[in-house]
Amino acid sequence: VVDGFAETDQSSRFDGKPTALLQVFSVGDENILDIAGAVHTYVEEKQARLPDGIKLTTWQDQSRIFQGRLDLMLNNGQLGFLFVFLCLALFLRIRLAFWVALGIVISFLGTFWLMPQVDTSVNMLSLFAFIVVLGIVVDDAIIVGENIYVHQQRGKDALKASIEGAREVSTPVIFAVLTSIAAFSPLLFVDGIMGKFFKVIPTIVILMLLFSLVESLLILPAHLRHGEPTYRDTPRRNIFWLLYPFYLAIFYGERWLRNVQDFVTYQLKRFINNIYAPLLEKALDWRYASVAIGFGTMLITIGIVGAGWIKFEFFPAVESEFVAAGLTMPQGTPVNVTDQIIARIEESAIQLQKELREEAIKTYPEDNPDVIAHIMASIGEQPYAAQQQQNGGAAVGVSSAAHLGEVTLALARSEDRTIGSLEIANRWRDLVGPIPDAVKLTYVSSLFNSGESINIELSSGNYVQLQQAAAELKQKLADYPGVFDISDSFRAGKQEVKLNVKPEGEVLGVTLSSLARQVRQAFYGEEAQRIQRGRDDIRVMVRYPETERQSLGDLENMRIRTPNGAEVPFSLAAQAEIGRGYSNIRRVDRRRVIAVTADVDDVKANANEILDDMTTTYLPTLLAKHPGLTYSLEGEQRNQAESMASLGSGFLAAMMVIYVLLAIPFKSYVQPLIVMSAIPFGVVGAVWGHLIMGIDLSLLSLFGIVALSGVVVNDSLVLVDFINRGRESGLHLLEVIRNAGMARFRPVLLTSLTTFAGLTPMLLEESLQAQFLIPMAVSLAFGVLFATSITLLLVPIGYFILQDFTTLFARIFSSREEPATEPAESPAG
């Protein structure tokens, strides 16, 4: 009788010592930071009471990652708000700048209030959404506040200026916000795991825009109706006389700031009068040449993308604080063999830890940080790989088998190291080298897995042909530089003992089912009863002693009970033979499939380019060589196809909605096209922004471009609206366009600068954790900045060209009517 733990192939080592793991999860609405704090407190208190040699350590503390990303986003948000306020303070009176900036706070608070109702929490992506909309959310407030200020400058009292100024721009402001919402809406319906993952960004942005609209049209005019305060009239002799020094500080501080504002305003007016106005007039005179230059810029940008100067990467690797090596040996491999190989990988990790420590000491001799903090070795399971698949949306559990193993490295915080997790994984791979007989050895260094970079699924009715084609495909992939961790899904089953009943056993009444049941009872055991011990349910298993169930000879020596109760030798009633079973059988549309997978080093190669070359050159040859063979692209490529298709259709739908929204206030079918002409040039700016920043296009870049389409039309909408209202004065169209451009130059420039300023901290962020978010910020920031010049030049040109065509068509139709009228007049004459 043995009272002990169940026999298992699972074991683990933490920093080279045997270990046991206890996982703690947050449930429901529990705060991860509170749970982590309670765990750390328990570990500290319990450690003091434990005997020597036993140590408690936290492992894979997700709250630390969450807190680091939270601090990162909050710091970027604070800097972005500061930059936005400085831009406002340079161009607007300090009081007006303050009330416009306060709209950001009001919109933030309203959005936080509604976040639980839309099932959104505070996380890295939701905070990034706040940063994205930081400079956009003040656009409508800038337009309203600046227009109220213009009315005040005309001598109107504060109340009348607030009412008339807000009413004058209310229509374009409302439709500008609606177009922005229409542009962000397609991001809510992107298919694939990535669409679900980033759905929080448009949700937050749309809520913020709605609150900003209410604030700019109702709350902001109410604040500005009070007029300018005068600090010199503040009474000195009352109960607030102690605050008088603060009044003086504010008064002189504001006076100094006004001097700066006056200087900026003066220089801006000089620029408008001496540079912009003459340039606009020249562009209007040479309007067709100017349009040609614009289209030439678009063609150059298309050529840059087509030539491969900027590559597309579906989803860049997300910096992780863990690097894992997953080992898969042939099924049936003894656990001690797996343990030996895991020990080899573990030794390479220890060697890498020493090398990185020495390099860190040379670089930072005072800090002396450990780049690799801990090393966890697992035999019989791959817990980190299972966690990665769950993060990617797969519903998987932790599988246990003797042929599986994993070594996981816990790294220092990304802010505390200069080497990325991908580089650590590559150096570790070089130290480990090839593992003989290993079916699969992969290194994971990204926090999020959107699927294998290369996953080609082969299908055929002939399984032998399928295996041969998979081997040839793997050999071809190995020829591409930068492709590594090449493997396939075929797994030879482990060896097994197959039982058959002899004719002599059938005469004795032995059946195959009774034979299998008795062998299972002898070697695996039969549950006799269960005992409740505290909160544990203890199973009592009856089976042969361990020494009598170790070999095939023990099976031959066992005795089989017949139905009449007699016992006969196993060799008399049955026979056993060694065979090999199937590990798994995968079929798609009733055909056997094998998936060939590989990873790609983004520094050396691009997965899309490799697959494009494979599908155009090699795969057709492979299909011709093996008749009946078919293939499909799975993994990351399938997610990319789903997301891109839904994003493209959503973008087209957004363009139609924006067109309708613009046609309503303009009461025209053509003028919306003039406003929307800024959208392609916003895309041009986004592409050039990626080129300047030296980063590849990604799915988030496209998210930014789609969202950009609604942002860039806002200034164009207001400008065209001003031109339409200016034509009612009876002035020549050239003069109307010139006056409208000069009048809207400052608010157009200011809205673009605030959008760029709000995103500037993210653009300059060097933290490894935020790198995957930067492409969306680049698309928005540079797209808006480039579209500003388009709004101030090409939109007025487009309006003038529209008038040219209107006049031309009027002349054509009038000339056609003249021959019809002349014969009618001749009889009367």
C-alpha positions in Angstrom: 0.0 0.0 0.0 1.5 3.3 -1.1 0.0 6.6 0.1 1.4 9.2 -2.3 0.8 11.4 -5.3 -0.4 10.2 -8.6 2.3 9.0 -11.0 2.9 11.7 -13.7 5.5 12.7 -16.2 5.3 16.3 -15.2 8.1 18.1 -13.2 9.6 21.6 -13.1 12.7 23.5 -12.0 12.9 27.1 -11.0 16.4 28.6 -11.2 17.7 25.0 -11.2 15.8 23.8 -8.1 12.7 21.6 -8.0 9.6 23.7 -7.7 5.8 23.5 -7.4 3.5 26.2 -9.0 0.4 27.7 -7.6 -1.7 29.9 -9.9 -3.8 32.8 -8.6 -6.5 34.4 -10.9 -8.7 37.4 -10.6 -12.4 36.6 -10.9 -15.2 38.8 -12.2 -14.6 42.5 -11.4 -11.7 41.9 -9.1 -8.8 44.3 -9.6 -5.6 42.7 -10.8 -3.5 45.1 -8.9 -5.3 44.4 -5.7 -5.0 40.7 -6.2 -1.3 41.0 -7.0 -0.7 43.2 -3.9 -2.4 40.6 -1.7 -0.3 37.8 -3.1 3.0 39.8 -2.6 2.0 40.5 1.0 1.3 36.9 1.6 4.6 35.8 0.1 6.6 38.2 2.2 4.8 37.2 5.4 4.9 33.5 4.7 8.6 33.5 3.7 9.6 34.5 7.2 7.9 31.4 8.7 9.2 28.9 6.3 12.2 26.6 7.1 15.6 27.1 5.5 15.9 25.8 1.9 12.2 26.6 1.0 11.6 29.8 -0.9 8.5 31.5 -2.2 8.8 33.6 -5.3 6.2 35.2 -7.6 6.3 34.1 -11.2 4.6 35.6 -14.3 3.1 38.5 -12.4 0.8 39.9 -15.0 0.0 42.9 -12.8 3.6 44.1 -13.2 3.2 44.1 -17.0 -0.2 45.8 -16.7 1.2 48.5 -14.3 4.2 49.2 -16.6 2.0 49.7 -19.6 -0.5 51.7 -17.6 2.3 54.1 -16.4 3.6 54.3 -20.0 0.3 55.3 -21.4 -0.5 57.8 -18.6 2.9 59.5 -19.0 2.3 59.8 -22.8 -1.2 61.1 -22.2 0.0 63.7 -19.7 2.7 64.9 -22.1 0.3 64.9 -25.0 -2.2 67.0 -23.0 0.6 69.4 -22.1 1.7 69.8 -25.8 -1.9 70.3 -26.9 -2.4 73.0 -24.3 0.9 74.8 -25.3 -0.3 74.8 -28.9 -3.6 76.3 -27.9 -1.9 78.9 -25.6 0.4 80.1 -28.4 -2.4 80.8 -30.8 -5.4 81.6 -28.5 -5.9 83.9 -25.5 -5.0 82.0 -22.4 -8.5 82.1 -21.1 -9.9 80.7 -24.4 -7.1 78.1 -24.5 -8.0 77.1 -20.9 -11.7 76.5 -21.7 -10.9 74.7 -24.9 -8.4 72.4 -23.1 -11.0 71.9 -20.4 -13.1 70.2 -23.0 -10.6 67.4 -23.1 -11.1 66.8 -19.4 -14.9 66.9 -19.7 -14.9 64.5 -22.6 -12.5 62.2 -20.7 -14.7 62.1 -17.6 -17.8 61.4 -19.7 -16.1 58.6 -21.5 -14.9 57.0 -18.3 -18.5 57.2 -17.0 -19.8 55.2 -19.9 -17.0 52.7 -20.3 -18.6 50.1 -18.0 -21.8 50.3 -20.0 -19.9 49.4 -23.2 -18.0 46.6 -21.5 -14.6 48.4 -21.7 -12.0 48.5 -19.0 -8.9 50.6 -18.4 -6.1 48.8 -20.2 -3.2 49.6 -22.6 -5.4 49.8 -25.7 -8.1 52.0 -24.1 -5.5 54.4 -22.8 -3.9 54.5 -26.2 -7.3 55.4 -27.6 -7.5 58.4 -25.3 -4.0 59.4 -26.6 -5.1 59.0 -30.2 -8.2 61.3 -29.7 -6.4 63.7 -27.5 -5.6 66.3 -30.2 -8.7 65.4 -32.3 -11.2 66.0 -29.6 -10.4 69.7 -29.4 -10.9 70.4 -33.1 -14.6 71.3 -32.8 -13.9 73.3 -29.6 -11.1 75.2 -31.5 -13.5 76.1 -34.4 -16.2 77.2 -32.0 -14.0 79.1 -29.6 -12.0 80.8 -32.3 -15.1 81.9 -34.1 -16.6 83.3 -30.8 -13.3 85.1 -30.3 -13.6 86.7 -33.8 -17.0 87.9 -33.0 -15.8 89.4 -29.7 -13.0 91.2 -31.7 -15.7 92.8 -33.8 -17.0 94.7 -30.7 -19.9 92.5 -29.8 -20.7 91.8 -26.1 -19.6 88.5 -24.8 -23.1 86.9 -24.6 -24.1 87.9 -28.2 -20.6 86.9 -29.5 -20.9 83.4 -27.9 -24.4 82.8 -29.2 -23.8 84.0 -32.8 -20.2 82.6 -33.0 -21.4 79.1 -31.9 -24.5 79.2 -34.1 -22.5 80.3 -37.2 -20.3 77.2 -37.2 -22.7 74.7 -35.5 -23.7 73.0 -38.8 -20.1 72.3 -40.0 -19.0 71.3 -36.5 -21.8 68.8 -36.1 -21.2 67.2 -39.5 -17.4 67.3 -38.9 -17.8 65.2 -35.7 -20.3 62.9 -37.5 -17.8 62.3 -40.3 -15.1 61.5 -37.8 -17.4 59.0 -36.1 -18.3 57.5 -39.5 -14.5 57.0 -40.2 -13.8 55.3 -36.9 -17.0 53.1 -37.1 -15.6 50.5 -39.6 -12.9 49.6 -37.0 -15.7 48.2 -34.8 -16.5 45.5 -37.3 -13.1 44.2 -38.4 -13.2 40.4 -38.6 -10.6 38.1 -37.1 -9.0 38.0 -33.8 -7.2 41.3 -34.3 -10.5 43.1 -35.0 -11.9 41.8 -31.7 -8.6 42.7 -29.9 -8.6 46.4 -31.1 -12.3 47.0 -31.0 -11.8 49.1 -27.8 -10.0 51.9 -29.7 -12.9 53.0 -31.9 -15.3 52.5 -29.0 -13.4 55.0 -26.8 -12.8 57.5 -29.7 -16.5 57.6 -30.7 -17.6 58.2 -27.1 -15.0 61.0 -26.7 -16.2 62.7 -30.0 -19.8 62.7 -28.9 -19.0 64.3 -25.5 -16.7 66.8 -27.2 -19.6 67.8 -29.5 -21.9 68.5 -26.6 -19.1 70.4 -24.8 -18.1 72.6 -27.7 -21.6 73.7 -28.7 -23.2 74.0 -25.2 -20.7 74.2 -22.4 -17.9 76.1 -24.1 -20.1 79.1 -25.3 -21.5 79.3 -21.7 -18.0 79.7 -20.4 -16.9 82.3 -22.9 -20.0 84.4 -22.5 -18.6 86.0 -19.3 -16.0 88.0 -21.2 -12.4 88.8 -20.1 -11.7 89.2 -16.3 -9.7 92.2 -15.1 -7.3 91.5 -12.3 -6.5 95.1 -11.5 -10.0 95.6 -10.3 -9.7 92.9 -7.7 -10.3 94.6 -4.2 -7.3 94.6 -1.9 -9.1 95.2 1.3 -11.4 92.3 1.9 -11.2 88.8 3.4 -9.3 87.6 0.3 -6.5 90.1 0.5 -4.1 87.2 1.3 -4.7 85.9 -2.2 -3.7 89.2 -3.8 -0.1 88.1 -4.5 -1.5 85.2 -6.5 -3.7 87.6 -8.5 -0.6 89.6 -9.3 1.3 86.5 -10.4 -1.5 85.5 -12.6 -1.9 89.0 -14.0 1.8 89.5 -14.9 2.1 85.9 -16.0 -0.8 86.3 -18.4 0.7 89.6 -19.6 4.0 87.9 -20.4 2.1 85.2 -22.2 0.1 87.7 -24.1 3.3 89.3 -25.3 4.4 85.9 -26.6 1.0 85.3 -28.2 1.1 88.8 -29.8 4.5 87.9 -31.3 3.2 84.5 -32.6 0.1 86.2 -33.9 2.1 88.9 -35.7 4.5 86.4 -37.3 1.5 84.2 -38.3 -0.3 87.2 -39.9 2.9 88.1 -41.8 3.2 84.5 -43.0 -0.5 84.5 -44.1 -0.3 87.9 -45.9 3.2 87.6 -47.4 3.5 83.9 -48.1 0.2 82.0 -48.0 -2.1 84.5 -49.7 0.3 85.1 -52.7 0.9 81.3 -52.9 -2.8 80.6 -52.9 -3.3 83.2 -55.7 -0.6 81.7 -57.7 -2.0 78.2 -57.2 -5.4 79.4 -58.2 -4.0 81.0 -61.4 -2.1 77.7 -62.1 -4.8 75.5 -60.7 -4.5 72.7 -63.3 -0.7 72.5 -62.9 -1.2 72.5 -59.1 -3.6 69.6 -59.3 -1.1 67.8 -61.6 1.6 68.2 -59.0 -0.7 66.8 -56.3 -1.5 63.7 -58.5 2.2 63.4 -59.2 2.9 63.2 -55.5 0.3 60.5 -55.2 1.8 58.5 -58.0 5.3 58.8 -56.5 3.9 57.5 -53.2 2.2 54.6 -54.9 5.5 53.8 -56.6 7.4 53.8 -53.3 5.0 51.3 -51.8 4.9 49.2 -54.9 8.7 49.1 -55.1 8.9 47.7 -51.7 10.6 50.6 -50.0 7.9 50.3 -47.3 6.9 46.7 -46.5 3.7 45.5 -44.9 3.7 43.4 -41.8 0.3 42.2 -40.6 1.0 42.6 -36.9 4.5 43.4 -35.5 5.9 41.5 -32.6 4.8 42.8 -29.2 7.7 43.1 -26.8 7.3 40.5 -24.0 8.9 40.1 -20.6 9.2 36.3 -21.2 11.0 34.2 -23.8 10.2 30.5 -24.0 11.6 27.5 -25.9 9.1 24.8 -26.6 10.4 21.3 -27.3 8.4 18.5 -28.9 10.1 15.1 -29.2 8.7 12.0 -31.0 5.7 10.5 -29.1 6.8 7.6 -26.9 10.1 9.4 -25.9 10.8 8.5 -22.3 10.5 11.3 -19.8 14.2 11.0 -18.8 15.3 11.6 -22.4 13.1 14.7 -22.6 14.5 15.9 -19.3 18.1 15.5 -20.5 17.4 17.7 -23.6 15.5 20.3 -21.5 18.5 20.4 -19.2 20.7 21.2 -22.2 18.4 24.0 -23.2 18.4 25.2 -19.6 22.2 25.2 -19.5 22.3 27.4 -22.6 19.9 29.8 -20.9 22.2 30.0 -17.9 25.1 30.7 -20.2 23.1 33.5 -22.0 22.2 34.9 -18.6 25.8 35.2 -17.7 26.7 36.8 -21.1 24.0 39.4 -20.8 24.9 40.2 -17.2 28.5 40.8 -18.2 27.4 43.1 -21.1 25.0 45.0 -18.8 27.8 45.5 -16.2 30.0 47.0 -19.0 27.2 49.3 -20.1 25.7 50.2 -16.7 28.4 49.4 -14.1 26.5 51.1 -11.3 23.1 49.5 -11.8 24.4 45.9 -12.6 21.0 44.7 -13.7 20.1 41.1 -14.6 18.5 41.0 -18.0 17.3 37.4 -17.3 15.8 37.4 -13.8 14.6 33.7 -13.6 14.6 30.5 -15.5 11.8 28.0 -15.4 12.1 24.5 -16.9 9.0 22.4 -17.4 9.1 18.7 -18.3 6.0 17.0 -19.5 4.0 20.1 -20.5 4.3 23.5 -22.3 2.4 26.0 -20.1 3.7 29.2 -21.7 2.8 28.0 -25.2 -0.7 27.2 -24.1 -1.0 30.7 -22.6 0.2 32.2 -25.8 -2.5 30.3 -27.8 -5.1 31.5 -25.4 -4.0 35.1 -25.8 -4.4 34.6 -29.6 -8.0 33.5 -29.1 -7.6 29.7 -29.2 -9.6 27.7 -26.6 -6.8 25.3 -25.5 -5.8 23.7 -22.3 -2.4 22.6 -21.0 -1.5 19.2 -22.5 0.7 16.8 -20.6 2.9 14.1 -22.2 6.4 12.7 -21.6 7.7 14.0 -25.0 6.9 17.7 -24.2 9.1 20.2 -22.5 9.6 23.9 -22.2 12.1 26.4 -20.8 10.9 29.9 -20.0 13.0 33.0 -19.2 11.6 35.9 -17.1 13.2 39.1 -18.3 13.7 42.4 -16.6 11.2 45.1 -17.4 11.6 46.5 -21.0 12.3 49.9 -19.5 15.3 48.5 -17.6 17.0 46.8 -20.6 18.3 47.8 -24.0 18.0 44.5 -25.7 14.6 43.2 -27.0 13.0 39.9 -26.3 13.4 38.9 -30.0 17.2 39.4 -30.0 17.4 37.4 -26.7 15.5 34.6 -28.4 17.8 34.6 -31.4 20.9 34.5 -29.3 19.5 31.7 -27.2 18.6 29.7 -30.4 22.2 30.0 -31.6 23.6 28.8 -28.2 21.2 25.8 -28.1 21.9 24.7 -31.7 20.0 21.8 -33.4 18.5 19.1 -31.2 18.8 15.6 -32.7 15.5 13.7 -33.2 13.5 16.8 -32.1 10.2 17.0 -33.9 9.8 20.7 -33.1 11.8 23.3 -31.3 10.3 26.8 -31.3 11.2 30.0 -29.5 8.5 32.5 -28.5 9.4 36.1 -27.7 6.2 38.0 -28.5 3.5 38.8 -26.0 0.7 38.2 -28.5 0.6 35.6 -31.2 -1.6 36.4 -34.2 -0.8 33.1 -35.9 2.3 31.6 -37.6 4.0 33.9 -40.0 4.0 31.1 -42.5 1.4 28.4 -42.4 0.7 26.5 -45.6 -1.8 23.7 -45.2 -1.4 20.9 -47.8 -4.3 18.6 -48.5 -4.5 15.3 -50.5 -6.3 12.0 -50.6 -2.9 10.2 -50.6 -1.2 10.4 -47.2 2.1 9.2 -48.5 2.1 11.8 -51.2 1.1 14.4 -48.6 4.1 13.6 -46.4 6.5 13.7 -49.4 5.1 17.1 -50.5 5.4 18.5 -46.9 9.0 17.4 -46.8 9.8 19.1 -50.1 8.0 22.3 -49.0 10.0 22.4 -45.8 13.2 22.0 -47.7 12.2 24.9 -50.0 11.4 27.2 -47.1 14.8 26.5 -45.6 16.4 28.2 -48.7 14.9 31.6 -47.8 17.0 33.7 -45.5 15.4 34.8 -42.3 13.1 31.7 -42.1 13.5 29.6 -39.0 11.6 27.1 -36.8 10.4 25.2 -39.8 8.1 22.2 -38.9 4.9 20.4 -39.9 1.9 19.1 -38.1 2.6 15.4 -38.9 3.3 13.5 -35.8 4.2 9.8 -35.9 2.2 8.0 -33.2 4.0 6.5 -30.2 4.6 2.8 -29.9 1.8 0.8 -28.4 1.0 -2.8 -27.5 -1.7 -4.4 -29.6 -3.6 -7.3 -28.1 -5.3 -10.2 -29.8 -7.2 -13.2 -28.4 -5.9 -16.6 -29.5 -8.3 -19.3 -30.6 -7.4 -21.2 -27.4 -8.5 -18.2 -25.4 -11.8 -17.9 -27.3 -12.5 -21.6 -26.4 -11.9 -20.6 -22.7 -14.4 -17.7 -23.1 -11.9 -14.9 -23.1 -13.1 -11.9 -25.2 -11.1 -9.0 -26.5 -13.0 -6.5 -24.2 -12.4 -8.6 -21.1 -8.7 -9.0 -22.0 -8.3 -5.3 -22.5 -10.0 -4.6 -19.2 -7.8 -6.9 -17.2 -4.6 -5.6 -18.8 -5.7 -2.0 -18.0 -6.6 -3.0 -14.4 -3.2 -4.6 -13.9 -1.0 -1.9 -15.4 -3.0 1.4 -15.0 -5.2 0.3 -12.1 -8.9 0.1 -11.1 -10.5 2.7 -8.8 -11.7 0.8 -5.7 -13.0 3.7 -3.7 -12.6 7.3 -2.8 -11.6 8.8 0.5 -12.4 12.3 1.6 -9.3 13.8 3.3 -10.0 17.4 4.2 -10.9 19.2 1.0 -9.1 16.6 -1.1 -10.8 13.7 -2.9 -8.3 10.7 -2.6 -8.7 7.9 -5.1 -7.7 4.3 -4.0 -6.3 2.5 -7.1 -5.6 -1.3 -7.1 -3.0 -2.5 -9.6 0.2 -4.5 -9.9 3.3 -3.4 -7.9 5.5 -1.0 -9.9 8.2 -3.7 -10.3 5.8 -6.0 -12.1 4.5 -3.5 -14.7 7.6 -2.1 -16.3 8.2 -4.3 -19.4 6.6 -6.5 -22.0 7.9 -9.5 -20.1 5.6 -8.5 -17.2 2.7 -8.6 -19.6 3.6 -12.0 -20.8 3.8 -13.3 -17.2 0.4 -12.0 -16.0 -2.5 -14.4 -15.7 -5.9 -13.9 -17.4 -9.1 -14.8 -15.5 -11.7 -16.7 -17.6 -15.5 -16.4 -17.1 -15.6 -19.5 -14.9 -13.1 -18.0 -12.5 -10.0 -20.0 -13.6 -6.7 -18.2 -14.3 -4.6 -19.0 -17.4 -1.2 -17.6 -18.5 -1.4 -14.6 -20.8 0.6 -16.4 -23.5 -2.0 -19.2 -23.6 -5.1 -17.0 -24.1 -3.7 -14.0 -26.0 -0.8 -12.5 -27.9 0.8 -9.0 -27.9 2.7 -7.3 -30.6 4.4 -3.9 -30.8 2.9 -1.4 -33.2 2.6 2.3 -33.7 -0.7 4.2 -33.5 -1.8 7.6 -34.9 -0.9 10.7 -32.9 -3.7 12.6 -34.6 -5.6 12.6 -37.8 -6.6 16.0 -39.3 -9.1 16.2 -42.2 -10.5 19.2 -44.0 -13.4 18.5 -46.4 -12.8 14.8 -45.8 -9.2 15.0 -47.0 -6.1 14.5 -44.9 -4.1 17.7 -44.3 -0.6 18.6 -43.0 0.3 22.1 -42.1 3.8 23.3 -42.8 4.7 26.2 -40.5 7.7 28.6 -40.1 8.6 31.8 -38.4 10.3 34.8 -40.1 12.9 37.2 -38.8 11.4 40.6 -39.8 14.8 42.2 -39.9 16.0 39.8 -42.6 12.8 39.0 -44.5 9.2 39.7 -44.9 6.6 36.9 -44.6 4.2 38.5 -47.3 7.0 38.7 -49.8 8.1 35.1 -49.2 4.5 33.8 -49.6 4.0 35.9 -52.7 7.1 34.3 -54.2 6.0 30.8 -53.1 2.5 31.1 -54.5 3.7 32.4 -57.9 6.7 30.2 -58.5 7.1 27.2 -56.3 3.7 26.0 -55.1 2.2 25.7 -58.7 5.2 23.4 -59.5 4.6 21.4 -56.3 0.9 20.9 -57.2 1.8 19.8 -60.8 4.3 17.3 -59.4 1.8 15.8 -57.0 -1.6 15.4 -58.7 -4.6 15.8 -56.4 -2.6 18.0 -54.0 -4.1 21.4 -52.9 -3.0 24.1 -50.5 -4.4 27.0 -48.5 -2.7 29.8 -46.5 -3.6 29.6 -42.8 -2.3 31.2 -39.6 -1.4 34.9 -39.8 -2.2 35.0 -43.5 -5.7 33.9 -42.9 -6.2 36.4 -40.1 -4.7 39.0 -42.4 -7.1 38.2 -45.3 -10.2 38.3 -43.0 -9.2 41.6 -41.3 -8.2 43.2 -44.6 -11.3 42.2 -46.4 -13.6 43.5 -43.6 -11.5 46.7 -43.2 -11.7 47.4 -47.0 -15.5 46.9 -47.2 -15.9 49.0 -44.0 -13.7 51.8 -45.5 -15.9 51.9 -48.6 -19.0 52.0 -46.5 -17.5 54.8 -44.4 -16.7 56.8 -47.6 -20.3 56.6 -48.7 -21.6 57.7 -45.3 -19.1 60.6 -45.2 -20.3 61.6 -48.7 -23.9 61.6 -47.6 -23.1 63.6 -44.4 -21.3 66.2 -46.5 -24.0 66.4 -49.1 -26.6 67.3 -46.5 -25.2 70.7 -45.3 -23.8 71.6 -48.7 -27.0 70.7 -50.6 -24.7 69.6 -53.5 -23.5 66.4 -55.0 -20.2 67.7 -56.2 -18.9 69.8 -53.3 -18.5 66.7 -51.0 -16.1 65.3 -53.5 -14.0 68.5 -53.1 -13.9 68.1 -49.4 -13.1 64.3 -49.7 -10.2 65.0 -52.1 -8.1 65.6 -48.9 -8.5 61.9 -48.0 -6.1 60.4 -50.6 -3.5 63.0 -49.6 -3.9 62.1 -46.0 -3.0 58.6 -47.0 0.1 60.0 -48.8 1.1 61.7 -45.6 0.7 58.5 -43.6 2.9 56.6 -46.0 5.6 59.2 -46.0 5.3 59.3 -42.2 6.2 55.6 -42.0 9.1 56.2 -44.4 10.4 59.1 -42.3 10.0 57.1 -39.0 11.6 54.0 -40.6 8.8 51.6 -39.7 6.8 49.2 -41.8 3.1 49.4 -42.5 1.0 47.1 -40.4 -2.7 46.5 -39.6 -2.6 49.3 -37.1 -1.3 51.6 -39.8 -4.4 50.8 -41.8 -6.5 51.4 -38.8 -5.0 54.9 -38.6 -5.5 55.5 -42.3 -9.2 54.5 -42.1 -9.7 56.8 -39.0 -7.7 59.5 -40.8 -10.3 59.8 -43.5 -12.8 61.3 -41.2 -10.4 63.6 -39.5 -8.9 65.3 -42.6 -12.2 66.3 -44.0 -13.2 68.4 -41.0 -11.0 71.4 -41.9 -12.0 71.1 -45.5 -15.7 71.0 -44.6 -15.4 74.2 -42.6 -13.4 75.9 -45.3 -15.8 75.1 -48.1 -18.7 76.2 -45.8 -17.0 79.6 -45.4 -16.5 79.9 -49.1 -20.2 79.1 -49.7 -21.2 81.8 -47.2 -18.7 84.2 -48.6 -20.2 84.0 -52.1 -23.4 85.4 -50.7 -21.6 88.8 -50.3 -21.4 89.2 -54.1 -17.6 89.4 -54.3 -15.6 87.7 -57.1 -15.0 84.0 -56.5 -11.2 84.5 -56.4 -11.6 87.1 -53.7 -14.0 84.9 -51.7 -11.7 81.9 -51.8 -8.7 84.1 -50.9 -10.5 85.6 -47.9 -11.8 82.2 -46.7 -8.4 80.7 -46.9 -6.8 83.5 -44.9 -9.7 83.5 -42.4 -9.5 79.7 -41.8 -5.7 79.5 -41.9 -5.2 79.8 -38.2 -7.9 77.3 -37.0 -6.9 74.8 -39.7 -3.3 75.0 -38.7 -4.2 74.9 -35.0 -6.3 71.8 -35.3 -3.6 70.0 -37.3 -0.9 71.0 -34.7 -3.0 69.9 -31.7 -3.6 66.5 -33.4 0.1 66.1 -34.1 1.1 67.4 -30.7 -1.2 65.0 -28.9 0.5 62.1 -30.6 4.0 63.4 -30.4 4.9 61.6 -27.2 3.9 58.3 -28.7 5.9 59.0 -31.9 9.0 59.6 -29.8 8.4 56.8 -27.4 11.4 54.5 -27.1 9.9 51.9 -24.8 9.8 48.5 -26.4 6.3 47.9 -25.1 4.7 50.7 -27.2 6.4 50.0 -30.5 3.5 48.0 -31.9 1.1 50.9 -31.3 3.2 53.6 -33.0 2.2 52.8 -36.6 -1.4 54.0 -35.9 -0.1 57.2 -34.3 2.2 57.8 -37.3 -0.7 57.4 -39.8 -2.9 59.9 -37.9 -0.2 62.4 -37.1 1.6 62.7 -40.4 -1.6 62.2 -42.4 -3.3 65.1 -40.7 -0.1 67.3 -41.0 0.2 66.6 -44.7 -3.5 67.0 -45.4 -3.3 70.5 -43.9 -1.4 71.8 -46.9 -4.0 70.0 -49.1 -6.8 71.7 -47.3 -5.3 75.1 -47.6 -4.3 74.8 -51.2 -5.9 72.0 -53.2 -9.4 72.3 -51.7 -9.7 75.9 -52.8 -8.2 75.0 -56.1 -10.8 72.2 -56.4 -13.6 74.6 -55.6 -12.3 77.0 -58.4 -12.0 74.1 -60.9 -15.6 73.1 -60.1 -16.7 76.7 -61.0 -14.7 76.4 -64.2 -16.6 73.3 -65.2 -19.9 74.8 -64.1 -19.3 77.8 -66.3 -18.1 75.5 -69.2 -21.2 73.4 -69.1 -23.4 76.5 -68.8 -21.9 77.8 -72.0 -22.2 74.5 -73.8 -25.9 74.1 -73.0 -26.6 77.8 -73.7 -25.0 77.5 -77.2 -27.1 74.5 -77.9 -30.3 76.4 -77.2 -29.4 79.3 -79.6 -30.2 77.5 -82.9 -33.6 76.5 -81.5 -34.6 80.1 -80.6 -33.5 81.8 -83.8 -36.1 80.1 -86.1 -38.8 81.0 -83.6 -38.0 84.7 -83.9 -37.8 84.9 -87.7 -41.5 84.6 -88.4 -42.2 87.4 -86.0 -39.6 89.6 -87.7 
